[in-house]
Amino acid sequence: PDLFLATRWPTMSQSLLDNWSDEGCAAAISEAAASPADPSAPNPLKVVLHDLSSAVVRGALEPERLVTVLSDAALVDRALLPRVQSDLADIFWFLGLRIEAEKSDEDGDGAPKQQLLALVAALLQAELVAPELLKARLDPEMLQEAGLVASHTDFHRAQVRLNTRALYTQQKYNLLREGSEGYSKLVTELAELPAGPRDGTSTRGCTRAAEVVANVQSLIGYFDLDPNRVLDLVLEALEAVPSRASHRSLVELFNPQYLPHVLGFKFQFYKGEAEATPHSLYALCGLLLKQGAVELEQVLPHLEPSLPKLREVHAAEVARQVAAAKRIGAVLLGDAKPAPAEEAEEAPLAAARPEGTAAAAVEARLKQALAGDGLPLDAPAASRGTPAN
């Protein structure tokens, strides 16, 4: 009878060990590995292996008998060996701690520790457990006793040095050189972005935007580039060739909260400058609005005139039109002229009308970009009034 399967992973009793069956033990290991994992219960495979290893440590089972079962391909599927090896390494670590605790509580003879070391040595000789795995899991003292390292103190010292180099040592490099090289490679990579399905501008024949996007992401990580500066260069590349803006995955690499600010900074650059805001920047803003990458409410605070100023202009225009409507039907006798106060009030209102301000130009440019009217990129930024930002 299969006593191992009938017990459903209890601690191995002496009666079960006396009726040892290689086939039953192998079947128990295989069924435990195939059992569904239950987060609220111990892992069945670990329970079986722990009980068998504990039996070896107690001296109730010879290490060679367990090694015979695990090494027989007809009894234990070779596909289970990686899981068995990992679980055995954890179990050896746990048993080593338990033996040390019991040894400190009671002055034992050290036989359980020798049985555990004999089991480890037998599994290593049969190549059922990798030495590298044990070095990563077991304590340095146990590794020395098992013959895996010459000195546990030297092994521990080497571990500390390795962890320090990997986690705490700063790499020295030339910031200026690394930054220049990274951004130059970035500009070169952005030039490879295809502008259309039959675009022939790529020097290496790149036809997929995903390839460029992956390379840009790698450059940011490898050279530790500033994402905001990279986003600024990406917008420059899209502004130069607006058809590239159809590759949304490139813009989606960056935090969408920063995109309106970087775009608004480009508009702010032309504030107070003699040079008019280029139409290509309006076209880029319109394309990003159309794609939903930015919202109009996010861009307006960066434009001129400001929203409070536009409200003042609108209120003044409404007041002017109301005043003009009140004068309809009024008859001027003789050479009567409007009062000087009315003329003085009329002059600033006419100058503040939005038709001649940058607001109308901004609105017109965004509408043209959204509608795709095909205006040339070098078209003037504003038809009238001050340059728009």
C-alpha positions as CSV (number, residue, x, y, z in Angstrom):
1,P,0.0,0.0,0.0
2,D,1.1,3.6,-0.7
3,L,1.5,4.8,2.9
4,F,2.9,8.2,1.8
5,L,-0.1,9.1,-0.4
6,A,-2.6,8.0,2.2
7,T,-1.2,10.2,5.0
8,R,-1.4,13.5,3.0
9,W,1.9,15.0,4.1
10,P,2.1,14.4,7.9
11,T,5.4,14.3,9.7
12,M,7.0,11.1,8.8
13,S,6.4,8.5,11.6
14,Q,8.7,5.6,12.3
15,S,6.1,3.2,10.9
16,L,6.1,4.9,7.6
17,L,9.8,4.9,7.4
18,D,10.0,1.2,8.4
19,N,7.7,0.5,5.4
20,W,9.8,2.6,3.1
21,S,8.8,2.3,-0.6
22,D,10.8,4.1,-3.3
23,E,7.8,4.2,-5.6
24,G,5.6,5.5,-2.9
25,C,8.0,8.2,-1.9
26,A,8.5,9.3,-5.5
27,A,4.7,9.3,-6.0
28,A,4.3,11.5,-2.9
29,I,6.8,14.0,-4.2
30,S,5.2,14.1,-7.7
31,E,1.7,14.5,-6.3
32,A,2.8,17.2,-3.8
33,A,4.4,19.1,-6.7
34,A,1.2,18.9,-8.7
35,S,-1.1,19.9,-5.9
36,P,-2.7,23.4,-6.3
37,A,-1.0,26.1,-4.2
38,D,-3.0,27.3,-1.3
39,P,-1.7,30.6,0.2
40,S,-3.2,29.8,3.6
41,A,-1.5,26.4,3.8
42,P,2.2,25.2,3.6
43,N,3.5,24.2,0.3
44,P,2.9,20.4,-0.1
45,L,6.2,19.7,-1.9
46,K,8.2,21.5,0.8
47,V,6.3,19.6,3.5
48,V,7.2,16.2,2.0
49,L,10.9,17.2,1.4
50,H,11.1,18.7,4.9
51,D,9.7,15.6,6.5
52,L,12.1,13.4,4.5
53,S,15.1,15.6,5.3
54,S,14.1,15.7,9.0
55,A,14.0,11.9,9.1
56,V,17.5,11.9,7.8
57,V,18.6,14.4,10.4
58,R,17.0,12.2,13.2
59,G,18.8,9.2,11.9
60,A,15.6,7.4,11.0
61,L,16.4,7.4,7.2
62,E,19.7,6.9,5.5
63,P,20.7,9.8,3.2
64,E,21.6,7.4,0.4
65,R,18.0,6.1,0.2
66,L,16.6,9.6,-0.3
67,V,19.3,10.4,-2.9
68,T,18.4,7.1,-4.7
69,V,14.7,8.2,-5.1
70,L,15.6,11.7,-6.2
71,S,18.2,10.6,-8.7
72,D,16.0,8.0,-10.4
73,A,14.5,9.6,-13.5
74,A,11.9,6.8,-13.7
75,L,10.6,7.7,-10.2
76,V,10.9,11.5,-10.1
77,D,10.2,13.6,-13.2
78,R,13.3,15.6,-14.3
79,A,11.1,18.7,-14.8
80,L,10.5,18.8,-11.0
81,L,14.3,18.9,-10.2
82,P,14.6,22.8,-10.3
83,R,11.7,23.1,-7.7
84,V,13.1,20.3,-5.6
85,Q,16.6,21.8,-5.6
86,S,15.3,25.2,-4.5
87,D,13.1,23.8,-1.8
88,L,15.9,21.5,-0.5
89,A,18.2,24.6,-0.2
90,D,15.6,26.4,1.9
91,I,15.0,23.3,4.0
92,F,18.8,22.8,4.7
93,W,19.0,26.4,5.8
94,F,16.0,26.0,8.1
95,L,17.3,22.7,9.5
96,G,20.7,24.2,10.1
97,L,19.2,27.1,12.2
98,R,17.0,24.7,14.1
99,I,19.9,22.4,14.9
100,E,22.0,25.3,16.1
101,A,19.1,26.5,18.3
102,E,18.6,23.1,19.9
103,K,22.4,22.7,20.3
104,S,22.6,25.9,22.3
105,D,19.6,24.9,24.5
106,E,20.9,21.4,25.1
107,D,24.5,20.2,25.0
108,G,24.0,17.7,22.2
109,D,26.5,15.4,20.6
110,G,26.3,17.0,17.2
111,A,24.9,13.9,15.4
112,P,22.0,15.8,13.7
113,K,24.4,18.3,12.2
114,Q,26.6,15.5,10.9
115,Q,23.5,13.8,9.4
116,L,22.5,17.0,7.7
117,L,26.0,17.5,6.3
118,A,26.1,13.9,5.1
119,L,22.8,14.5,3.2
120,V,24.1,17.7,1.6
121,A,27.3,15.9,0.6
122,A,25.4,13.0,-0.9
123,L,23.1,15.3,-2.9
124,L,26.1,17.3,-4.1
125,Q,27.9,14.2,-5.2
126,A,24.8,13.0,-7.1
127,E,24.6,16.6,-8.7
128,L,21.0,16.9,-7.4
129,V,21.7,20.3,-5.8
130,A,23.8,23.1,-7.4
131,P,26.7,24.4,-5.3
132,E,25.9,28.0,-6.4
133,L,22.4,27.6,-5.1
134,L,23.6,26.4,-1.7
135,K,26.2,29.3,-1.5
136,A,23.3,31.7,-2.0
137,R,21.1,30.2,0.7
138,L,23.1,28.6,3.4
139,D,25.1,30.3,6.2
140,P,28.9,30.7,5.7
141,E,29.7,28.4,8.7
142,M,27.6,25.6,7.2
143,L,29.2,26.1,3.8
144,Q,32.6,25.6,5.4
145,E,31.5,22.5,7.2
146,A,30.0,21.1,4.0
147,G,33.3,21.7,2.1
148,L,31.9,24.3,-0.3
149,V,34.1,27.1,0.9
150,A,37.6,27.0,2.4
151,S,36.9,29.7,5.1
152,H,33.6,31.1,6.2
153,T,35.2,34.3,7.2
154,D,36.8,34.9,3.8
155,F,33.6,34.0,2.1
156,H,31.6,36.4,4.3
157,R,34.2,39.1,3.6
158,A,34.0,38.5,-0.1
159,Q,30.2,38.8,0.1
160,V,30.4,42.1,1.8
161,R,32.8,43.5,-0.8
162,L,30.6,42.3,-3.6
163,N,27.4,43.8,-2.2
164,T,29.3,47.1,-1.5
165,R,30.5,47.3,-5.1
166,A,27.1,46.4,-6.5
167,L,25.0,48.7,-4.4
168,Y,27.0,51.5,-2.8
169,T,30.0,52.3,-5.0
170,Q,29.5,55.3,-7.3
171,Q,30.6,55.0,-10.8
172,K,33.0,57.8,-11.9
173,Y,32.4,59.3,-15.3
174,N,32.6,62.6,-17.1
175,L,29.3,64.3,-16.8
176,L,29.9,66.7,-19.7
177,R,31.1,64.0,-22.1
178,E,28.3,61.5,-21.1
179,G,25.6,64.2,-21.4
180,S,26.9,65.4,-24.8
181,E,27.2,61.9,-26.2
182,G,23.7,61.0,-24.9
183,Y,21.9,64.0,-26.4
184,S,23.8,63.7,-29.7
185,K,22.7,60.1,-30.0
186,L,19.2,61.1,-29.1
187,V,19.0,63.7,-31.8
188,T,20.3,61.2,-34.3
189,E,17.7,58.7,-33.2
190,L,14.9,61.2,-33.5
191,A,16.0,61.9,-37.1
192,E,15.3,58.2,-37.8
193,L,11.6,58.5,-36.8
194,P,9.5,57.7,-39.9
195,A,7.4,60.6,-41.1
196,G,5.0,58.4,-43.1
197,P,4.5,54.9,-44.4
198,R,6.7,55.5,-47.4
199,D,9.2,57.9,-45.8
200,G,12.7,57.5,-47.0
201,T,14.5,59.9,-44.7
202,S,15.8,57.2,-42.4
203,T,19.5,56.4,-42.9
204,R,19.2,52.8,-41.7
205,G,15.8,52.1,-43.3
206,C,13.7,52.4,-40.2
207,T,10.0,51.9,-41.0
208,R,8.6,51.3,-37.5
209,A,8.2,53.9,-34.8
210,A,8.4,51.3,-32.1
211,E,12.1,50.7,-32.9
212,V,12.9,54.4,-32.4
213,V,10.8,54.7,-29.2
214,A,12.6,51.7,-27.7
215,N,16.0,53.2,-28.6
216,V,15.0,56.6,-27.1
217,Q,13.9,54.9,-23.9
218,S,17.2,53.0,-23.7
219,L,19.2,56.2,-24.3
220,I,17.4,58.0,-21.4
221,G,18.3,55.2,-19.1
222,Y,21.8,54.5,-20.2
223,F,23.0,58.1,-20.2
224,D,20.7,59.2,-17.4
225,L,19.3,62.0,-19.5
226,D,16.9,64.6,-18.1
227,P,13.4,63.6,-19.2
228,N,12.3,67.2,-19.5
229,R,15.1,68.1,-21.9
230,V,14.5,64.9,-23.8
231,L,10.8,65.9,-24.1
232,D,11.8,69.3,-25.4
233,L,13.9,67.7,-28.1
234,V,11.1,65.3,-29.0
235,L,8.7,68.3,-29.5
236,E,11.3,70.0,-31.6
237,A,11.5,66.9,-33.8
238,L,7.7,66.7,-34.1
239,E,7.5,70.4,-34.8
240,A,10.0,70.1,-37.7
241,V,8.0,67.3,-39.3
242,P,4.4,67.4,-38.0
243,S,3.5,64.1,-39.6
244,R,5.7,62.4,-37.0
245,A,3.3,63.5,-34.3
246,S,1.0,60.6,-35.4
247,H,3.4,58.2,-33.5
248,R,1.7,58.8,-30.1
249,S,3.8,56.2,-28.4
250,L,6.8,58.6,-28.4
251,V,5.0,61.3,-26.6
252,E,3.4,58.8,-24.2
253,L,6.8,57.9,-22.9
254,F,6.8,61.1,-20.7
255,N,4.7,62.2,-17.8
256,P,1.5,63.9,-19.3
257,Q,1.5,66.4,-16.5
258,Y,4.8,68.0,-17.7
259,L,3.8,68.1,-21.4
260,P,1.7,71.3,-21.2
261,H,4.5,73.1,-19.3
262,V,7.2,72.2,-21.8
263,L,4.9,73.2,-24.7
264,G,4.0,76.5,-22.9
265,F,7.6,77.3,-22.3
266,K,8.1,77.2,-26.1
267,F,5.4,79.8,-26.5
268,Q,6.9,81.9,-23.6
269,F,10.2,82.0,-25.5
270,Y,8.7,84.4,-28.1
271,K,7.1,86.7,-25.5
272,G,8.4,90.2,-26.0
273,E,10.6,89.1,-28.9
274,A,10.6,90.8,-32.3
275,E,10.3,87.5,-34.0
276,A,6.8,86.2,-34.4
277,T,5.8,82.8,-33.0
278,P,6.2,80.3,-35.9
279,H,3.2,78.7,-37.4
280,S,4.9,75.3,-36.9
281,L,4.5,75.7,-33.1
282,Y,0.8,76.4,-33.5
283,A,0.5,73.4,-35.8
284,L,2.3,71.2,-33.2
285,C,0.0,72.5,-30.4
286,G,-3.1,71.9,-32.6
287,L,-2.0,68.3,-33.3
288,L,-1.4,67.5,-29.7
289,L,-4.8,69.0,-28.8
290,K,-6.4,67.0,-31.5
291,Q,-4.8,63.8,-30.2
292,G,-5.8,64.5,-26.6
293,A,-2.2,64.7,-25.4
294,V,-2.9,68.1,-23.9
295,E,-6.0,70.1,-23.0
296,L,-6.7,73.6,-24.2
297,E,-7.2,74.7,-20.6
298,Q,-3.6,73.5,-19.8
299,V,-2.1,75.5,-22.7
300,L,-4.0,78.8,-22.3
301,P,-2.2,80.0,-19.1
302,H,1.0,80.0,-21.1
303,L,-0.3,82.2,-23.9
304,E,-0.6,86.0,-24.2
305,P,-2.7,87.9,-23.4
306,S,-3.6,86.1,-20.1
307,L,-7.1,85.0,-19.3
308,P,-7.8,87.8,-16.8
309,K,-6.7,90.3,-19.4
310,L,-9.0,88.7,-22.0
311,R,-11.9,88.9,-19.5
312,E,-11.2,92.6,-19.0
313,V,-11.1,93.2,-22.8
314,H,-14.3,91.3,-23.2
315,A,-16.1,93.3,-20.4
316,A,-14.9,96.5,-21.9
317,E,-16.1,95.5,-25.3
318,V,-19.5,94.6,-24.0
319,A,-19.7,97.9,-22.2
320,R,-18.7,99.8,-25.3
321,Q,-21.3,98.0,-27.4
322,V,-24.0,98.7,-24.8
323,A,-23.1,102.4,-24.8
324,A,-23.2,102.5,-28.5
325,A,-26.6,100.8,-28.6
326,K,-27.9,103.4,-26.2
327,R,-26.9,106.2,-28.5
328,I,-28.9,104.7,-31.4
329,G,-31.7,107.2,-32.3
330,A,-30.1,110.1,-30.5
331,V,-30.3,113.3,-32.5
332,L,-27.4,115.7,-32.5
333,L,-28.6,119.3,-33.1
334,G,-26.4,121.6,-35.1
335,D,-22.7,121.1,-34.7
336,A,-23.0,119.3,-31.4
337,K,-20.2,116.7,-30.8
338,P,-19.8,113.8,-28.4
339,A,-18.7,114.8,-24.9
340,P,-14.9,114.7,-24.4
341,A,-15.4,112.1,-21.7
342,E,-17.1,109.7,-24.2
343,E,-14.3,110.1,-26.7
344,A,-11.7,109.4,-24.1
345,E,-13.6,106.3,-23.0
346,E,-14.0,105.1,-26.6
347,A,-10.2,105.3,-27.4
348,P,-8.9,102.6,-25.0
349,L,-11.8,100.4,-25.7
350,A,-11.1,100.4,-29.4
351,A,-7.4,99.7,-28.8
352,A,-8.3,96.8,-26.4
353,R,-10.7,95.0,-28.9
354,P,-9.6,91.3,-29.2
355,E,-9.8,91.4,-33.0
356,G,-6.4,93.1,-33.2
357,T,-4.7,91.2,-30.3
358,A,-2.7,88.0,-30.1
359,A,-5.8,86.1,-28.8
360,A,-7.4,86.2,-32.2
361,A,-4.2,85.0,-33.8
362,V,-3.8,82.2,-31.3
363,E,-7.4,81.1,-31.9
364,A,-7.0,81.3,-35.6
365,R,-3.8,79.3,-35.7
366,L,-5.1,76.6,-33.4
367,K,-8.2,76.3,-35.5
368,Q,-6.2,76.1,-38.7
369,A,-3.9,73.4,-37.2
370,L,-6.9,71.3,-36.0
371,A,-8.6,71.6,-39.3
372,G,-5.4,70.7,-41.2
373,D,-5.7,73.6,-43.6
374,G,-2.3,72.9,-45.2
375,L,-0.8,76.4,-44.5
376,P,2.9,76.5,-45.1
377,L,5.1,76.2,-42.0
378,D,6.7,79.6,-42.5
379,A,3.4,81.5,-42.5
380,P,3.4,84.5,-40.2
381,A,2.3,84.0,-36.7
382,A,-0.2,86.9,-36.5
383,S,-2.0,88.9,-39.1
384,R,-2.4,91.9,-36.8
385,G,-1.3,93.2,-33.5
386,T,1.6,92.1,-31.3
387,P,3.4,88.8,-31.8
388,A,1.5,85.9,-30.2
389,N,3.1,83.7,-27.6
